[in-house]
Structures are given as C-alpha cells and as structure tokens.
Amino acid sequence: MPRTVPRTPKYRHLGELMDRLGHVPAWRVCLDPPPGTATKRDLVRLHAREDKLYELIDGTLLEKPMGAPEAFLALELVRYMQRYLDANDVGFLYGADTLIEMLPKLVRGPDVSFVSWEKRPERTVPGDPISDLIPDLAIEILSPSNTKWEITLKLKEYFLAGVLLVWVIDPSTRGAAVYTAPDRKTTIGPTDTLGGGDVLPGFTLPLPTLFARLEKPAKKAKKPRKK
C-alpha cells in the first residue's frame, strides 16, 4: 500500500520554513523525510532507530540537541523534583526522550516535564509512544544551538497548549527564567532559588545547588588591543 504523504505547508521559500523553526542551525533540520512531509510515525521510527532526539513541527523533523551538561542538569532536576514528589504524590515526571503532542502537527519533547495526577485520575503513566497529556510544568535547558527565536516560539506553543509554568535553565549564566505566560517572566539569578509556584507548592531548589557539580565554563581569552 503506497504511503500517504501529508500536504506540505505552503512555505514560499526556505526562509519562511526557518522562520517557523526559529532560525535554528541548518544541521538540525532533518531532510529525510523531506520537510513538510514527516508524520508522527516517522518521528517514532527515528527515535527508535537513532541515538538522537527529534521534535515534529508542521511536518518537519527537527533534531533536539542535548549535550552532556544539559543531560546532567536534566537528571539533577529530576532527582530533586522526585524527592519532592516522593513526599507529595501530586503527579509524575517525563524526561527529554518523551514525545508530547502539544498541538495538532506539533510534537515537542521538553527536557523535563511534570504532569499532575489531576490529568490522569487513574494514577498510571500511559504507554503510548506519543503522549497527549499536556504538562503542567515544562522545563527547557538551553543548548548552544538553541536560538532566542526558537525558545520564544516554544513558550508561545507551550502556553497555547495549556502548560501552566515553564522554566528555562541557562547553563552558561547559571541562571534561569520562570514563565507563567509567554510575556510574563521572572529572572532567577545564579545565587537565587527556583520555586514551584502554584504547580509544585513548596518546592524550592537553590540554583547553586543545581549547578554545584557542573564545571564552570572556561573564560574566553581577551583579544589583544590593536595598536
């Protein structure tokens, strides 16, 4: 039976496609299947076949980079958040390899996400390859190839889908930003404490604790002044 190819989004040129993807580096854009033709089945197949993470945006597969520092911080966040959940059984956590259908034609994979049991009264984690449970909290840990535009798009998508709280963790500054709406941000400095707000009441995590075992980035050498 021939494969049914979905209708390709009407991009007039490559620039419009890159606008939609947040002007990420071109190497992150998957060309097989061609942009605009990828399906959720393709996404699941690549996740099973390759040692990489992908997201699906309007029929285009986009590689989601996650280096060692980002992976380490994600595990640290899970460790501290799970301690809280062990004492307050209000929901469960997903990791970066979990695919979540946020909106039609949009499957994202936050680095860490929290789902309240209120959205899953049976208190079991579903076994579908792509979850349809919208997280209450989505966490993004910035990688070098993430662009500001990409994160802005993700924030809009998350809140449009029904996410209540987003944390954006920045390893380069050892700070964070807490969003309760795409345009409502609280900046958390490197010596400040991250809080769970109304989503995880009472949860706190000092950023010095989160970053304690992460090697500090090397300082760039100053360029000599021209005479």
Secondary structure by P-SEA (a helix, b strand, c coil): cccccccccccccaaaaaaaaccccccccccccccccccaaaaaaaaacccbbbbbcccbbbbbbbcaaaaaaaaaaaaaaaaaaaaccccccccccccccccccbbbbccbbbbbccccccccccccccccccccbbbbbbcccccaaaaaaaaaaaaaacccbbbbbbcccccbbbbccccbbbbbcccbbbbbccccccccccccccccccccccccccccccc
